[in-house]
Amino acid sequence: MPELSPRRRMLVLAICCMSLLIVSLDNTVLNVALPSMRSDLHASVSGMQWTIDAYTLVLAALLMLAGSTADRVGRKRTFQTGLVIFTLGSALCSVAPSLGALVGFRMVQAIGGSMLNPVAMSIITNTFTEPRERARAIGVWGGVVGISMAAGPIVGGVLVESIGWRSIFWINLPVGLAAVALTARFVPESRAPKPRRPDPIGQLLVIAVLGSLTYAIIEAPEHGWGSPLITVCAAIAVAGLIALIRYERRRTEPLIDVRFFHSAPFSGATVIAVSAFAALGGFLFMNTLYLQDVRGLSALQAGLWMLPMAFMCFVCAPLSGRLVGHGGPRLPLLLAGVTIGASGVLFAVFDAQSTNALLLTGYLLFGIGFGLVNAPITNTAVSGMPRSQAGVASAVASTSRQVGQSLGVAVIGAVLAAGAAAGVSGAAAGHKASAAAAAAFVDAARPAWWIIAGCGAVILLLGALTTGRWALATTRHAAKLFEEGGPTGQTSASSSARA
């Protein structure tokens, strides 16, 4: 890629951020619209989960493929294709006649979305080559997530109440079309010097593992954890994971390169991403049910209640980027773990729903934590790795985010469904809020809040363990493995022998 002027680099960053905006805004707007969609399409709690997880699952399954494809055929070309497909999928979602059609069209959206964020991050990584400048650019990138979280609930609430839930997909159309035109004009094409070959078997195994695991978690409350269907799905997930690991270790150019995971910061960032986005997915899903179905608030009122959380995320995301640029990822990760964990404990132990002050405090704490955690994840995933592997490295980080969000929605939804059959199902079915329903929801949600607190603890622990000198040394070792080249399995074996 040719060296660009500072003004051109900032323009490229802005165009890439447009793709992140429509993808992130789509998720936050959708959460506010779930009760209206459920009522109009006669969906169950599991149906609401699928409108989210159908998208995140396909996205997670295809992100690695999109990253390696972009490195091979061109990042700009792949990015433009993703914008077109995502915009088309949004238009189809707005006219979906049934829940099944909506889930299917969400999958179309996800196919396009898989070509956006990791490819955009790869473009940013290859545009901003100086480490401190790149960290600041990633901080801006994280700030866009904050903007979407701040604007999404309000925009979604206004659209749902004034026009209807279908209108939430319309906002993607002008932004998507504008991004296509601007990309064609201003974003330079780039490719990896030695891109990897396709890995269709690995891709199918990833789809099998993620799909069967999520289906088992979402549908288990209805079918029973010991039912033949759930047992078969769980067995497919386990067998597929074992087969994936064994197969990928033997490939010269695998879909998921195990050499990345020789870096302790990279491995830690992957687990932190899963934990943080599992907490986010569960947090948003639970509070959508609570605010609208238990408290009886409108979509706009629920959006306003979520605004403090979104505002803190908006404020803390660019601050986190600056902290990473000046002092590394350790401090923002530690603060993120503490605040996300404290938010979960506040709800689990002190019943934060019982008073408005505690509820707002819980929202503020979670917004601070999630705002701080995103930039360290992204920066750690790409820092210290060869630039030629930027697409794949950022795709692993993005895949971890989507896997985490899918699991968060699936697990939290399953906990709610299993823990309060009468109270929660009554509220979720649209019955008028009552003190009994509210109490039942709080009791059912308590284990879910402990799960979120546990996610915060994982972020705190790994933030401390994977940011020291030893961890940084493992990153240099992982980068050297890529420079040495050779089959992944042989490299792994030789490095293990040296260790």
C-alpha positions, -999 to +999 in steps of 0.1 A: +000+000+000+015+034-009+022+059+018-008+082+023-009+118+035-022+124+071-055+138+057-060+108+034-053+084+063-079+101+084-104+099+055-097+061+052-103+058+089-136+076+087-148+054+058-139+023+077-157+036+108-188+040+087-190+002+082-185-003+120-213+023+127-239+005+106-230-029+120-229-018+156-259+005+153-279-025+138-272-046+169-281-019+195-312-007+176-324-043+172-323-049+210-347-020+216-371-033+189-372-069+201-405-067+221-423-050+191-409-076+167-419-104+190-455-091+193-459-085+155-443-118+144-457-139+174-423-150+185-412-167+217-382-158+239-361-183+219-373-166+187-360-133+200-327-150+207-325-163+172-330-129+156-297-119+173-278-152+172-286-161+136-267-129+127-238-133+152-233-170+144-230-166+107-208-136+113-185-155+136-183-185+113-173-164+082-150-138+097-119-159+094-128-167+058-134-130+050-101-120+066-080-145+046-100-138+014-094-101+018-057-107+022-057-128-010-081-110-035-078-075-021-091-057+011-108-029-008-127-052-031-138-075-002-148-045+019-170-031-010-187-065-015-195-067+021-211-032+021-233-041-008-245-075+007-251-059+041-271-031+027-291-056+006-297-078+037-310-047+056-335-039+029-347-075+029-351-075+067-373-045+066-399-064+045-396-098+062-431-113+064-424-138+092-399-147+119-383-174+098-378-149+069-364-123+093-339-148+107-329-158+071-325-122+060-304-115+091-281-143+079-277-124+046-268-093+066-242-114+084-226-126+052-220-090+043-211-080+078-183-107+080-165-087+052-167-054+070-152-050+105-121-074+102-113-062+067-117-025+078-094-032+108-069-047+084-071-016+062-066+006+092-036-015+104-019-012+070-027+025+068-015+035+103+019+019+106+033+038+135+023+020+168+012+051+187-008+065+158-023+032+152-034+029+188-051+063+186-068+052+154-081+021+171-093+043+199-114+063+174-126+030+160-137+019+196-154+053+200-177+045+171-190+015+191-197+040+219-216+063+194-237+034+182-245+023+217-254+059+226-275+066+195-289+031+190-314+029+218-327+064+212-328+061+174-344+027+177-370+039+203-380+068+181-383+047+150-402+019+166-427+042+182-432+065+153-430+042+123-426+006+134-398-019+139-392-024+102-378+011+099-348+002+121-332-015+091-338+015+068-310+036+085-284+012+071-293+019+035-280+055+030-249+049+052-241+017+033-245+032-001-224+063+008-196+040+022-196+020-011-191+052-031-164+067-008-145+034-006-143+033-044-129+068-045-106+071-016-095+037-001-064+022-018-063-015-026-039-037-006-032-074-003-010-097+018+023-106+001+017-143+008-020-148+014-032-182+026-051-207+005-088-214+012-096-240+039-132-253+031-130-282+055-119-260+084-147-236+075-173-263+076-160-275+110-162-240+125-198-237+113-207-271+127-192-263+161-207-228+166-241-237+151-246-269+171-234-254+204-256-223+202-286-243+191-282-267+220-280-238+245-309-218+231-333-247+226-324-268+257-349-250+280-377-261+257-366-296+248-348-305+280-310-307+285-312-345+284-333-348+252-319-367+222-318-335+200-298-315+225-275-345+233-268-349+196-261-312+191-237-312+221-219-343+207-215-326+173-201-295+189-175-315+209-166-339+181-164-309+157-140-290+180-117-320+184-117-326+146-111-289+140-080-287+163-065-319+149-071-309+113-059-274+115-026-284+132-018-306+102-024-279+075+003-257+061-020-228+057-049-233+082-080-213+086-071-208+123-034-206+127-022-220+160+009-199+158-011-168+168-019-185+201+018-188+210+014-152+220+001-149+255-014-114+249-031-126+217-046-157+235-056-135+264-072-109+241-092-137+225-106-150+258-112-114+270-131-106+238-154-136+243-159-127+280-166-090+273-190-095+245-208-124+263-214-099+291-226-073+266-249-096+248-264-109+280-266-075+296-285-059+266-309-089+262-318-090+299-324-053+302-345-052+271-368-078+287-367-061+321-373-025+310-400-031+285-418-063+296-414-061+334-413-023+340-438-018+311-417+010+295-420+020+258-391+014+234-381+051+236-383+051+274-362+019+276-336+035+253-334+066+275-328+044+305-299+027+287-284+060+276-261+064+307-244+031+299-240+040+263-227+075+271-200+061+294-190+037+267-188+066+242-166+086+266-143+058+277-136+041+244-114+069+229-098+074+264-089+037+264-073+041+230-051+069+244-042+048+275-032+019+253-011+042+230+008+057+260+011+029+285-001-003+269-033-024+275-028-033+312-045-004+329-077-003+307-081-040+310-078-040+348-103-012+351-126-029+327-126-061+346-133-043+379-162-022+366-179-050+346-176-074+375-188-047+400-219-041+378-227-078+378-223-080+416-244-049+421-274-066+403-267-101+418-262-092+454-278-058+459-308-061+436-299-030+415-334-032+399-349-023+433-341+014+431-335+038+402-302+050+417-288+015+419-300+007+384-284+037+369-252+030+389-251-005+374-256+008+339-228+034+344-203+008+357-210-015+328-207+013+303-173+023+317-160-013+316-172-021+281-159+013+268-124+005+282-121-031+270-125-028+233-094-009+222-070-032+242-085-063+225-081-049+190-046-034+196-033-066+212-046-088+184-027-069+157+004-055+176+036-075+173+023-096+144+035-093+109+015-068+088+009-095+062-011-114+088-032-083+099-064-095+082-063-129+098-053-116+132-080-090+133-105-116+121-097-138+150-104-109+174-136-101+156-146-138+156-141-139+194-163-109+198-192-125+178-188-159+195-189-141+228-221-122+220-238-153+206-229-173+237-240-144+260-274-142+244-278-179+243-267-186+279-284-157+295-317-165+276-315-201+286-309-192+323-339-168+323-361-194+306-350-222+329-351-202+361-385-185+360-409-204+339-440-186+353-428-151+360-405-145+331-425-163+305-455-143+316-436-110+312-419-121+280-453-130+265-464-094+269-485-095+300-490-064+321-461-058+345-468-067+380-449-068+413-450-106+412-435-107+376-408-082+386-399-103+416-398-135+395-376-118+370-351-106+396-349-141+411-344-157+377-319-131+366-296-135+396-276-164+382-273-145+349-258-115+368-233-138+385-223-150+350-217-114+340-197-108+372-176-138+363-169-124+329-155-093+346-133-115+368-119-132+338-111-099+321-094-087+353-073-119+358-062-121+321-055-084+320-031-089+348-015-121+335-011-113+298+004-078+299+037-083+316+072-088+303+069-125+300+037-121+279+053-096+256+082-120+251+058-146+239+044-122+213+079-117+198+083-155+198+050-159+179+060-133+153+093-151+148+074-183+140+056-165+111+090-153+098+104-188+099+075-201+079+068-238+073+038-260+081+019-250+112+021-284+127+058-287+122+064-252+135+043-258+166+061-291+173+095-276+169+087-246+191+073-269+217+105-289+217+125-257+221+104-247+250 
